[in-house]
Amino acid sequence: MARVLVVDDDEDIRGLVSMRLKAAGHRVVAVGDGNAALALVEERGLPEVAVLDVSMPGMDGFQLVQALRGLGGSDVRVVFLSARVQEHDVARGREVGATYLTKPFIASALINAVERSTPVGADDVW
């Protein structure tokens, strides 16, 4: 299973996403904003999959993807989970190679997106 970083400023969503992914066997660390995510990556290293909200105070999800890639995270698979459903937002997500899911979300769709994004043999402790 994958090492998954969940970043969402909504505590309830963050908790629900974490719970669902842990129940599916993934190792999950969740934080509330981009700066906390970058601090965590500095401390623990890059995740295999990042589940990111797009709209967050300070650094948005698109900016966070750029920052992760700047830290050597070009292999980090990204799943956007966002209430922003405008066509240009979805297209922008796909331009950065992300899977784009909308809120409210279906848990099985999220788990499938994470598992499709998980590299084969991903089993390191994070």
N, CA, C and O atoms as CSV, one atom per row, in Angstrom:
chain,resi,resn,atom,element,x,y,z
A,1,MET,N,N,0.831,-1.187,0.000
A,1,MET,CA,C,0.000,0.000,0.000
A,1,MET,C,C,0.877,1.253,0.000
A,1,MET,O,O,2.091,1.176,0.195
A,2,ALA,N,N,0.259,2.380,-0.216
A,2,ALA,CA,C,1.005,3.611,-0.468
A,2,ALA,C,C,1.180,4.482,0.772
A,2,ALA,O,O,0.410,4.421,1.731
A,3,ARG,N,N,2.227,5.291,0.701
A,3,ARG,CA,C,2.408,6.391,1.656
A,3,ARG,C,C,1.645,7.569,1.072
A,3,ARG,O,O,1.982,8.055,-0.008
A,4,VAL,N,N,0.614,8.032,1.782
A,4,VAL,CA,C,-0.273,9.062,1.240
A,4,VAL,C,C,-0.238,10.302,2.127
A,4,VAL,O,O,-0.394,10.214,3.345
A,5,LEU,N,N,-0.034,11.441,1.510
A,5,LEU,CA,C,-0.121,12.737,2.171
A,5,LEU,C,C,-1.461,13.346,1.807
A,5,LEU,O,O,-1.769,13.524,0.628
A,6,VAL,N,N,-2.263,13.669,2.822
A,6,VAL,CA,C,-3.559,14.316,2.617
A,6,VAL,C,C,-3.435,15.751,3.105
A,6,VAL,O,O,-3.018,15.999,4.236
A,7,VAL,N,N,-3.804,16.702,2.234
A,7,VAL,CA,C,-3.742,18.114,2.604
A,7,VAL,C,C,-5.085,18.752,2.276
A,7,VAL,O,O,-5.470,18.877,1.114
A,8,ASP,N,N,-5.784,19.150,3.329
A,8,ASP,CA,C,-7.091,19.805,3.179
A,8,ASP,C,C,-7.298,20.700,4.379
A,8,ASP,O,O,-7.048,20.286,5.511
A,9,ASP,N,N,-7.752,21.923,4.150
A,9,ASP,CA,C,-7.955,22.853,5.257
A,9,ASP,C,C,-9.236,22.561,6.042
A,9,ASP,O,O,-9.429,23.117,7.124
A,10,ASP,N,N,-10.095,21.719,5.529
A,10,ASP,CA,C,-11.318,21.338,6.228
A,10,ASP,C,C,-11.025,20.105,7.079
A,10,ASP,O,O,-10.782,19.018,6.555
A,11,GLU,N,N,-11.050,20.289,8.385
A,11,GLU,CA,C,-10.694,19.209,9.316
A,11,GLU,C,C,-11.579,17.979,9.148
A,11,GLU,O,O,-11.095,16.850,9.234
A,12,ASP,N,N,-12.863,18.187,8.910
A,12,ASP,CA,C,-13.776,17.049,8.740
A,12,ASP,C,C,-13.437,16.247,7.485
A,12,ASP,O,O,-13.394,15.017,7.530
A,13,ILE,N,N,-13.201,16.921,6.387
A,13,ILE,CA,C,-12.842,16.238,5.138
A,13,ILE,C,C,-11.510,15.520,5.320
A,13,ILE,O,O,-11.357,14.363,4.928
A,14,ARG,N,N,-10.554,16.217,5.916
A,14,ARG,CA,C,-9.230,15.634,6.148
A,14,ARG,C,C,-9.342,14.347,6.965
A,14,ARG,O,O,-8.707,13.343,6.645
A,15,GLY,N,N,-10.151,14.385,8.015
A,15,GLY,CA,C,-10.344,13.202,8.851
A,15,GLY,C,C,-11.037,12.069,8.115
A,15,GLY,O,O,-10.654,10.907,8.248
A,16,LEU,N,N,-12.055,12.408,7.342
A,16,LEU,CA,C,-12.800,11.392,6.595
A,16,LEU,C,C,-11.924,10.734,5.530
A,16,LEU,O,O,-11.918,9.511,5.394
A,17,VAL,N,N,-11.193,11.540,4.784
A,17,VAL,CA,C,-10.304,11.007,3.754
A,17,VAL,C,C,-9.246,10.102,4.397
A,17,VAL,O,O,-8.980,9.004,3.908
A,18,SER,N,N,-8.654,10.566,5.484
A,18,SER,CA,C,-7.633,9.770,6.177
A,18,SER,C,C,-8.201,8.446,6.660
A,18,SER,O,O,-7.584,7.397,6.482
A,19,MET,N,N,-9.373,8.496,7.269
A,19,MET,CA,C,-10.005,7.288,7.787
A,19,MET,C,C,-10.257,6.281,6.665
A,19,MET,O,O,-9.957,5.096,6.808
A,20,ARG,N,N,-10.807,6.758,5.552
A,20,ARG,CA,C,-11.115,5.863,4.426
A,20,ARG,C,C,-9.849,5.236,3.842
A,20,ARG,O,O,-9.825,4.044,3.536
A,21,LEU,N,N,-8.808,6.039,3.691
A,21,LEU,CA,C,-7.576,5.513,3.107
A,21,LEU,C,C,-6.865,4.555,4.061
A,21,LEU,O,O,-6.313,3.545,3.624
A,22,LYS,N,N,-6.874,4.860,5.348
A,22,LYS,CA,C,-6.282,3.938,6.329
A,22,LYS,C,C,-7.040,2.619,6.349
A,22,LYS,O,O,-6.430,1.553,6.428
A,23,ALA,N,N,-8.365,2.683,6.280
A,23,ALA,CA,C,-9.176,1.462,6.263
A,23,ALA,C,C,-8.862,0.606,5.039
A,23,ALA,O,O,-9.028,-0.613,5.069
A,24,ALA,N,N,-8.409,1.247,3.964
A,24,ALA,CA,C,-8.040,0.522,2.748
A,24,ALA,C,C,-6.593,0.024,2.806
A,24,ALA,O,O,-6.104,-0.592,1.859
A,25,GLY,N,N,-5.913,0.295,3.923
A,25,GLY,CA,C,-4.569,-0.231,4.121
A,25,GLY,C,C,-3.424,0.710,3.808
A,25,GLY,O,O,-2.264,0.299,3.849
A,26,HIS,N,N,-3.718,1.955,3.498
A,26,HIS,CA,C,-2.666,2.915,3.172
A,26,HIS,C,C,-2.112,3.558,4.436
A,26,HIS,O,O,-2.800,3.657,5.452
A,27,ARG,N,N,-0.858,3.994,4.357
A,27,ARG,CA,C,-0.239,4.756,5.445
A,27,ARG,C,C,-0.481,6.231,5.143
A,27,ARG,O,O,-0.047,6.739,4.109
A,28,VAL,N,N,-1.168,6.906,6.037
A,28,VAL,CA,C,-1.663,8.252,5.762
A,28,VAL,C,C,-1.149,9.231,6.812
A,28,VAL,O,O,-1.154,8.954,8.012
A,29,VAL,N,N,-0.710,10.374,6.323
A,29,VAL,CA,C,-0.401,11.521,7.169
A,29,VAL,C,C,-1.209,12.679,6.610
A,29,VAL,O,O,-1.215,12.916,5.402
A,30,ALA,N,N,-1.892,13.402,7.493
A,30,ALA,CA,C,-2.768,14.486,7.033
A,30,ALA,C,C,-2.419,15.787,7.740
A,30,ALA,O,O,-2.150,15.816,8.941
A,31,VAL,N,N,-2.433,16.863,6.957
A,31,VAL,CA,C,-2.180,18.201,7.483
A,31,VAL,C,C,-3.170,19.181,6.857
A,31,VAL,O,O,-3.846,18.861,5.879
A,32,GLY,N,N,-3.245,20.383,7.440
A,32,GLY,CA,C,-4.269,21.340,7.046
A,32,GLY,C,C,-3.881,22.388,6.031
A,32,GLY,O,O,-4.747,23.137,5.578
A,33,ASP,N,N,-2.605,22.477,5.648
A,33,ASP,CA,C,-2.230,23.495,4.669
A,33,ASP,C,C,-0.914,23.136,3.991
A,33,ASP,O,O,-0.205,22.220,4.407
A,34,GLY,N,N,-0.616,23.875,2.952
A,34,GLY,CA,C,0.571,23.607,2.155
A,34,GLY,C,C,1.872,23.756,2.915
A,34,GLY,O,O,2.790,22.957,2.728
A,35,ASN,N,N,1.970,24.764,3.771
A,35,ASN,CA,C,3.204,24.956,4.532
A,35,ASN,C,C,3.460,23.794,5.483
A,35,ASN,O,O,4.594,23.339,5.625
A,36,ALA,N,N,2.403,23.315,6.132
A,36,ALA,CA,C,2.549,22.149,7.013
A,36,ALA,C,C,2.943,20.919,6.208
A,36,ALA,O,O,3.718,20.087,6.679
A,37,ALA,N,N,2.410,20.802,4.991
A,37,ALA,CA,C,2.754,19.674,4.123
A,37,ALA,C,C,4.239,19.714,3.769
A,37,ALA,O,O,4.917,18.688,3.824
A,38,LEU,N,N,4.741,20.878,3.410
A,38,LEU,CA,C,6.151,20.991,3.046
A,38,LEU,C,C,7.061,20.719,4.238
A,38,LEU,O,O,8.114,20.100,4.084
A,39,ALA,N,N,6.667,21.174,5.421
A,39,ALA,CA,C,7.446,20.887,6.634
A,39,ALA,C,C,7.482,19.386,6.898
A,39,ALA,O,O,8.519,18.838,7.272
A,40,LEU,N,N,6.348,18.729,6.702
A,40,LEU,CA,C,6.275,17.281,6.898
A,40,LEU,C,C,7.169,16.554,5.895
A,40,LEU,O,O,7.865,15.606,6.257
A,41,VAL,N,N,7.153,16.989,4.656
A,41,VAL,CA,C,7.993,16.373,3.629
A,41,VAL,C,C,9.470,16.569,3.962
A,41,VAL,O,O,10.275,15.657,3.775
A,42,GLU,N,N,9.826,17.746,4.451
A,42,GLU,CA,C,11.217,17.996,4.872
A,42,GLU,C,C,11.626,17.022,5.960
A,42,GLU,O,O,12.759,16.541,5.973
A,43,GLU,N,N,10.723,16.731,6.863
A,43,GLU,CA,C,10.996,15.848,8.001
A,43,GLU,C,C,10.996,14.368,7.609
A,43,GLU,O,O,11.885,13.618,8.011
A,44,ARG,N,N,10.004,13.950,6.829
A,44,ARG,CA,C,9.783,12.525,6.564
A,44,ARG,C,C,10.097,12.061,5.152
A,44,ARG,O,O,10.160,10.860,4.892
A,45,GLY,N,N,10.292,12.987,4.253
A,45,GLY,CA,C,10.493,12.627,2.855
A,45,GLY,C,C,9.191,12.698,2.083
A,45,GLY,O,O,8.123,12.949,2.642
A,46,LEU,N,N,9.305,12.474,0.801
A,46,LEU,CA,C,8.156,12.605,-0.102
A,46,LEU,C,C,7.204,11.412,0.019
A,46,LEU,O,O,7.630,10.281,0.254
A,47,PRO,N,N,5.922,11.686,-0.144
A,47,PRO,CA,C,4.952,10.584,-0.195
A,47,PRO,C,C,4.963,9.964,-1.591
A,47,PRO,O,O,5.605,10.478,-2.507
A,48,GLU,N,N,4.259,8.875,-1.734
A,48,GLU,CA,C,4.070,8.289,-3.059
A,48,GLU,C,C,2.863,8.909,-3.748
A,48,GLU,O,O,2.848,9.084,-4.967
A,49,VAL,N,N,1.843,9.240,-2.945
A,49,VAL,CA,C,0.607,9.838,-3.458
A,49,VAL,C,C,0.250,11.017,-2.567
A,49,VAL,O,O,0.372,10.941,-1.345
A,50,ALA,N,N,-0.191,12.105,-3.182
A,50,ALA,CA,C,-0.673,13.267,-2.444
A,50,ALA,C,C,-2.131,13.505,-2.835
A,50,ALA,O,O,-2.453,13.652,-4.014
A,51,VAL,N,N,-3.009,13.540,-1.826
A,51,VAL,CA,C,-4.417,13.875,-2.038
A,51,VAL,C,C,-4.569,15.310,-1.554
A,51,VAL,O,O,-4.437,15.585,-0.361
A,52,LEU,N,N,-4.844,16.217,-2.473
A,52,LEU,CA,C,-4.805,17.645,-2.174
A,52,LEU,C,C,-6.115,18.336,-2.487
A,52,LEU,O,O,-6.748,18.069,-3.508
A,53,ASP,N,N,-6.515,19.235,-1.589
A,53,ASP,CA,C,-7.582,20.167,-1.900
A,53,ASP,C,C,-6.983,21.213,-2.835
A,53,ASP,O,O,-5.778,21.459,-2.788
A,54,VAL,N,N,-7.788,21.819,-3.667
A,54,VAL,CA,C,-7.299,22.893,-4.532
A,54,VAL,C,C,-7.371,24.217,-3.787
A,54,VAL,O,O,-6.390,24.961,-3.763
A,55,SER,N,N,-8.513,24.527,-3.178
A,55,SER,CA,C,-8.720,25.817,-2.515
A,55,SER,C,C,-8.339,25.726,-1.052
A,55,SER,O,O,-9.049,25.131,-0.242
A,56,MET,N,N,-7.202,26.329,-0.730
A,56,MET,CA,C,-6.753,26.397,0.660
A,56,MET,C,C,-6.173,27.776,0.895
A,56,MET,O,O,-5.666,28.396,-0.040
A,57,PRO,N,N,-6.235,28.269,2.118
A,57,PRO,CA,C,-5.631,29.577,2.397
A,57,PRO,C,C,-4.118,29.512,2.233
A,57,PRO,O,O,-3.495,28.482,2.491
A,58,GLY,N,N,-3.550,30.604,1.809
A,58,GLY,CA,C,-2.104,30.639,1.607
A,58,GLY,C,C,-1.745,29.978,0.297
A,58,GLY,O,O,-1.946,30.554,-0.772
A,59,MET,N,N,-1.221,28.787,0.374
A,59,MET,CA,C,-0.782,28.028,-0.799
A,59,MET,C,C,-1.918,27.131,-1.281
A,59,MET,O,O,-2.429,26.311,-0.517
A,60,ASP,N,N,-2.318,27.283,-2.553
A,60,ASP,CA,C,-3.378,26.404,-3.046
A,60,ASP,C,C,-2.782,25.070,-3.507
A,60,ASP,O,O,-1.563,24.899,-3.504
A,61,GLY,N,N,-3.624,24.148,-3.895
A,61,GLY,CA,C,-3.169,22.819,-4.283
A,61,GLY,C,C,-2.238,22.823,-5.482
A,61,GLY,O,O,-1.297,22.032,-5.535
A,62,PHE,N,N,-2.485,23.699,-6.441
A,62,PHE,CA,C,-1.627,23.784,-7.619
A,62,PHE,C,C,-0.224,24.263,-7.232
A,62,PHE,O,O,0.776,23.740,-7.725
A,63,GLN,N,N,-0.163,25.252,-6.355
A,63,GLN,CA,C,1.126,25.747,-5.879
A,63,GLN,C,C,1.861,24.679,-5.076
A,63,GLN,O,O,3.084,24.567,-5.158
A,64,LEU,N,N,1.116,23.900,-4.304
A,64,LEU,CA,C,1.729,22.836,-3.522
A,64,LEU,C,C,2.332,21.768,-4.435
A,64,LEU,O,O,3.413,21.252,-4.150
A,65,VAL,N,N,1.652,21.435,-5.516
A,65,VAL,CA,C,2.219,20.472,-6.470
A,65,VAL,C,C,3.550,21.006,-7.005
A,65,VAL,O,O,4.528,20.262,-7.077
A,66,GLN,N,N,3.594,22.270,-7.377
A,66,GLN,CA,C,4.842,22.860,-7.874
A,66,GLN,C,C,5.940,22.787,-6.814
A,66,GLN,O,O,7.088,22.472,-7.127
A,67,ALA,N,N,5.592,23.075,-5.572
A,67,ALA,CA,C,6.580,23.038,-4.490
A,67,ALA,C,C,7.088,21.614,-4.266
A,67,ALA,O,O,8.286,21.408,-4.067
A,68,LEU,N,N,6.185,20.631,-4.296
A,68,LEU,CA,C,6.604,19.240,-4.118
A,68,LEU,C,C,7.530,18.806,-5.248
A,68,LEU,O,O,8.527,18.121,-5.019
A,69,ARG,N,N,7.193,19.208,-6.456
A,69,ARG,CA,C,8.039,18.848,-7.597
A,69,ARG,C,C,9.394,19.548,-7.514
A,69,ARG,O,O,10.411,19.012,-7.953
A,70,GLY,N,N,9.391,20.752,-6.946
A,70,GLY,CA,C,10.648,21.461,-6.740
A,70,GLY,C,C,11.544,20.787,-5.722
A,70,GLY,O,O,12.756,21.001,-5.720
A,71,LEU,N,N,10.960,19.976,-4.860
A,71,LEU,CA,C,11.724,19.229,-3.859
A,71,LEU,C,C,12.114,17.843,-4.373
A,71,LEU,O,O,12.561,16.995,-3.602
A,72,GLY,N,N,11.946,17.621,-5.654
A,72,GLY,CA,C,12.290,16.321,-6.218
A,72,GLY,C,C,11.120,15.367,-6.298
A,72,GLY,O,O,11.309,14.167,-6.498
A,73,GLY,N,N,9.915,15.881,-6.144
A,73,GLY,CA,C,8.726,15.039,-6.131
A,73,GLY,C,C,8.066,14.860,-7.480
A,73,GLY,O,O,6.838,14.815,-7.564
A,74,SER,N,N,8.851,14.756,-8.537
A,74,SER,CA,C,8.239,14.583,-9.856
A,74,SER,C,C,7.508,13.255,-9.984
A,74,SER,O,O,6.632,13.107,-10.836
A,75,ASP,N,N,7.863,12.286,-9.139
A,75,ASP,CA,C,7.201,10.978,-9.169
A,75,ASP,C,C,5.996,10.896,-8.233
A,75,ASP,O,O,5.287,9.891,-8.232
A,76,VAL,N,N,5.757,11.931,-7.443
A,76,VAL,CA,C,4.611,11.918,-6.534
A,76,VAL,C,C,3.341,11.977,-7.369
A,76,VAL,O,O,3.154,12.900,-8.162
A,77,ARG,N,N,2.465,10.985,-7.188
A,77,ARG,CA,C,1.186,10.972,-7.897
A,77,ARG,C,C,0.234,11.894,-7.147
A,77,ARG,O,O,0.214,11.904,-5.916
A,78,VAL,N,N,-0.547,12.663,-7.880
A,78,VAL,CA,C,-1.423,13.654,-7.264
A,78,VAL,C,C,-2.880,13.332,-7.572
A,78,VAL,O,O,-3.251,13.044,-8.710
A,79,VAL,N,N,-3.694,13.389,-6.517
A,79,VAL,CA,C,-5.140,13.290,-6.649
A,79,VAL,C,C,-5.703,14.571,-6.045
A,79,VAL,O,O,-5.572,14.806,-4.844
A,80,PHE,N,N,-6.328,15.394,-6.876
A,80,PHE,CA,C,-7.008,16.571,-6.357
A,80,PHE,C,C,-8.401,16.158,-5.922
A,80,PHE,O,O,-9.096,15.427,-6.627
A,81,LEU,N,N,-8.798,16.631,-4.760
A,81,LEU,CA,C,-10.136,16.401,-4.218
A,81,LEU,C,C,-10.670,17.784,-3.879
A,81,LEU,O,O,-10.281,18.380,-2.874
A,82,SER,N,N,-11.566,18.294,-4.726
A,82,SER,CA,C,-11.917,19.704,-4.630
A,82,SER,C,C,-13.394,19.962,-4.880
A,82,SER,O,O,-14.062,19.219,-5.600
A,83,ALA,N,N,-13.882,21.025,-4.274
A,83,ALA,CA,C,-15.241,21.490,-4.546
A,83,ALA,C,C,-15.268,22.381,-5.786
A,83,ALA,O,O,-16.343,22.743,-6.265
A,84,ARG,N,N,-14.099,22.733,-6.303
A,84,ARG,CA,C,-14.025,23.550,-7.524
A,84,ARG,C,C,-14.279,22.648,-8.721
A,84,ARG,O,O,-13.476,21.768,-9.033
A,85,VAL,N,N,-15.393,22.874,-9.379
A,85,VAL,CA,C,-15.801,21.996,-10.478
A,85,VAL,C,C,-15.809,22.709,-11.828
A,85,VAL,O,O,-16.311,22.171,-12.814
A,86,GLN,N,N,-15.259,23.904,-11.870
A,86,GLN,CA,C,-15.188,24.628,-13.134
A,86,GLN,C,C,-14.298,23.856,-14.107
A,86,GLN,O,O,-13.301,23.253,-13.709
A,87,GLU,N,N,-14.667,23.881,-15.367
A,87,GLU,CA,C,-13.927,23.141,-16.380
A,87,GLU,C,C,-12.451,23.522,-16.412
A,87,GLU,O,O,-11.594,22.657,-16.591
A,88,HIS,N,N,-12.144,24.817,-16.240
A,88,HIS,CA,C,-10.740,25.236,-16.288
A,88,HIS,C,C,-9.951,24.708,-15.093
A,88,HIS,O,O,-8.753,24.456,-15.219
A,89,ASP,N,N,-10.593,24.535,-13.937
A,89,ASP,CA,C,-9.898,23.960,-12.779
A,89,ASP,C,C,-9.565,22.492,-13.020
A,89,ASP,O,O,-8.451,22.044,-12.747
A,90,VAL,N,N,-10.545,21.747,-13.535
A,90,VAL,CA,C,-10.334,20.332,-13.829
A,90,VAL,C,C,-9.238,20.186,-14.890
A,90,VAL,O,O,-8.364,19.329,-14.764
A,91,ALA,N,N,-9.284,21.012,-15.924
A,91,ALA,CA,C,-8.273,20.961,-16.982
A,91,ALA,C,C,-6.895,21.292,-16.425
A,91,ALA,O,O,-5.908,20.656,-16.794
A,92,ARG,N,N,-6.821,22.267,-15.554
A,92,ARG,CA,C,-5.530,22.639,-14.955
A,92,ARG,C,C,-4.980,21.489,-14.122
A,92,ARG,O,O,-3.776,21.233,-14.126
A,93,GLY,N,N,-5.869,20.791,-13.403
A,93,GLY,CA,C,-5.439,19.632,-12.630
A,93,GLY,C,C,-4.874,18.546,-13.523
A,93,GLY,O,O,-3.842,17.947,-13.218
A,94,ARG,N,N,-5.548,18.303,-14.612
A,94,ARG,CA,C,-5.085,17.265,-15.544
A,94,ARG,C,C,-3.780,17.672,-16.230
A,94,ARG,O,O,-2.956,16.820,-16.564
A,95,GLU,N,N,-3.597,18.989,-16.441
A,95,GLU,CA,C,-2.356,19.470,-17.054
A,95,GLU,C,C,-1.137,19.137,-16.209
A,95,GLU,O,O,-0.050,18.921,-16.744
A,96,VAL,N,N,-1.310,19.094,-14.889
A,96,VAL,CA,C,-0.190,18.745,-14.019
A,96,VAL,C,C,-0.130,17.237,-13.772
A,96,VAL,O,O,0.638,16.767,-12.933
A,97,GLY,N,N,-0.945,16.490,-14.508
A,97,GLY,CA,C,-0.900,15.038,-14.421
A,97,GLY,C,C,-1.676,14.445,-13.275
A,97,GLY,O,O,-1.448,13.294,-12.900
A,98,ALA,N,N,-2.594,15.211,-12.708
A,98,ALA,CA,C,-3.344,14.752,-11.535
A,98,ALA,C,C,-4.666,14.105,-11.933
A,98,ALA,O,O,-5.227,14.386,-12.992
A,99,THR,N,N,-5.138,13.242,-11.064
A,99,THR,CA,C,-6.516,12.779,-11.116
A,99,THR,C,C,-7.330,13.844,-10.397
A,99,THR,O,O,-6.901,14.341,-9.355
A,100,TYR,N,N,-8.488,14.203,-10.922
A,100,TYR,CA,C,-9.278,15.294,-10.338
A,100,TYR,C,C,-10.638,14.742,-9.942
A,100,TYR,O,O,-11.435,14.368,-10.803
A,101,LEU,N,N,-10.907,14.691,-8.639
A,101,LEU,CA,C,-12.196,14.265,-8.099
A,101,LEU,C,C,-12.863,15.462,-7.446
A,101,LEU,O,O,-12.195,16.360,-6.934
A,102,THR,N,N,-14.179,15.465,-7.470
A,102,THR,CA,C,-14.912,16.590,-6.883
A,102,THR,C,C,-15.598,16.194,-5.574
A,102,THR,O,O,-15.932,15.033,-5.341
A,103,LYS,N,N,-15.792,17.206,-4.739
A,103,LYS,CA,C,-16.521,17.047,-3.478
A,103,LYS,C,C,-17.980,17.382,-3.745
A,103,LYS,O,O,-18.241,18.276,-4.551
A,104,PRO,N,N,-18.925,16.734,-3.130
A,104,PRO,CA,C,-18.704,15.585,-2.253
A,104,PRO,C,C,-18.183,14.412,-3.072
A,104,PRO,O,O,-18.471,14.286,-4.262
A,105,PHE,N,N,-17.408,13.554,-2.408
A,105,PHE,CA,C,-16.762,12.478,-3.133
A,105,PHE,C,C,-17.326,11.124,-2.720
A,105,PHE,O,O,-17.929,10.972,-1.658
A,106,ILE,N,N,-17.113,10.163,-3.583
A,106,ILE,CA,C,-17.485,8.785,-3.297
A,106,ILE,C,C,-16.214,8.089,-2.823
A,106,ILE,O,O,-15.200,8.105,-3.520
A,107,ALA,N,N,-16.266,7.484,-1.649
A,107,ALA,CA,C,-15.073,6.897,-1.046
A,107,ALA,C,C,-14.401,5.889,-1.964
A,107,ALA,O,O,-13.175,5.866,-2.064
A,108,SER,N,N,-15.184,5.061,-2.632
A,108,SER,CA,C,-14.578,4.050,-3.500
A,108,SER,C,C,-13.843,4.698,-4.678
A,108,SER,O,O,-12.827,4.171,-5.131
A,109,ALA,N,N,-14.338,5.819,-5.174
A,109,ALA,CA,C,-13.661,6.526,-6.263
A,109,ALA,C,C,-12.320,7.086,-5.780
A,109,ALA,O,O,-11.328,7.043,-6.508
A,110,LEU,N,N,-12.291,7.608,-4.559
A,110,LEU,CA,C,-11.052,8.124,-3.991
A,110,LEU,C,C,-10.039,6.992,-3.811
A,110,LEU,O,O,-8.879,7.121,-4.201
A,111,ILE,N,N,-10.481,5.898,-3.225
A,111,ILE,CA,C,-9.573,4.767,-3.002
A,111,ILE,C,C,-9.051,4.236,-4.331
A,111,ILE,O,O,-7.863,3.937,-4.450
A,112,ASN,N,N,-9.909,4.116,-5.319
A,112,ASN,CA,C,-9.474,3.657,-6.641
A,112,ASN,C,C,-8.455,4.612,-7.246
A,112,ASN,O,O,-7.470,4.170,-7.838
A,113,ALA,N,N,-8.679,5.914,-7.107
A,113,ALA,CA,C,-7.741,6.900,-7.659
A,113,ALA,C,C,-6.387,6.792,-6.974
A,113,ALA,O,O,-5.351,6.867,-7.635
A,114,VAL,N,N,-6.384,6.617,-5.667
A,114,VAL,CA,C,-5.123,6.481,-4.936
A,114,VAL,C,C,-4.430,5.187,-5.344
A,114,VAL,O,O,-3.220,5.180,-5.572
A,115,GLU,N,N,-5.169,4.109,-5.438
A,115,GLU,CA,C,-4.560,2.826,-5.770
A,115,GLU,C,C,-4.070,2.778,-7.218
A,115,GLU,O,O,-3.067,2.124,-7.502
A,116,ARG,N,N,-4.753,3.453,-8.127
A,116,ARG,CA,C,-4.258,3.550,-9.506
A,116,ARG,C,C,-2.974,4.366,-9.557
A,116,ARG,O,O,-2.147,4.192,-10.453
A,117,SER,N,N,-2.821,5.247,-8.595
A,117,SER,CA,C,-1.660,6.125,-8.561
A,117,SER,C,C,-0.489,5.531,-7.788
A,117,SER,O,O,0.607,6.092,-7.794
A,118,THR,N,N,-0.711,4.403,-7.125
A,118,THR,CA,C,0.316,3.830,-6.273
A,118,THR,C,C,1.321,3.027,-7.097
A,118,THR,O,O,0.933,2.145,-7.863
A,119,PRO,N,N,2.611,3.329,-6.942
A,119,PRO,CA,C,3.610,2.564,-7.667
A,119,PRO,C,C,3.628,1.103,-7.211
A,119,PRO,O,O,3.385,0.810,-6.040
A,120,VAL,N,N,3.913,0.202,-8.128
A,120,VAL,CA,C,4.027,-1.217,-7.789
A,120,VAL,C,C,5.169,-1.397,-6.807
A,120,VAL,O,O,6.241,-0.818,-6.984
A,121,GLY,N,N,4.945,-2.195,-5.776
A,121,GLY,CA,C,5.975,-2.468,-4.790
A,121,GLY,C,C,6.102,-1.397,-3.724
A,121,GLY,O,O,7.067,-1.405,-2.959
A,122,ALA,N,N,5.167,-0.489,-3.656
A,122,ALA,CA,C,5.217,0.588,-2.664
A,122,ALA,C,C,4.840,0.014,-1.313
A,122,ALA,O,O,3.670,-0.269,-1.053
A,123,ASP,N,N,5.833,-0.158,-0.458
A,123,ASP,CA,C,5.543,-0.709,0.854
A,123,ASP,C,C,6.477,-0.200,1.926
A,123,ASP,O,O,6.561,-0.797,2.999
A,124,ASP,N,N,7.177,0.882,1.669
A,124,ASP,CA,C,8.083,1.452,2.653
A,124,ASP,C,C,7.283,2.033,3.816
A,124,ASP,O,O,6.143,2.467,3.652
A,125,VAL,N,N,7.901,2.031,4.978
A,125,VAL,CA,C,7.286,2.681,6.137
A,125,VAL,C,C,7.491,4.181,5.976
A,125,VAL,O,O,8.553,4.638,5.553
A,126,TRP,N,N,6.465,4.930,6.317
A,126,TRP,CA,C,6.570,6.398,6.195
A,126,TRP,C,C,6.225,7.035,7.496
A,126,TRP,O,O,6.250,8.261,7.609
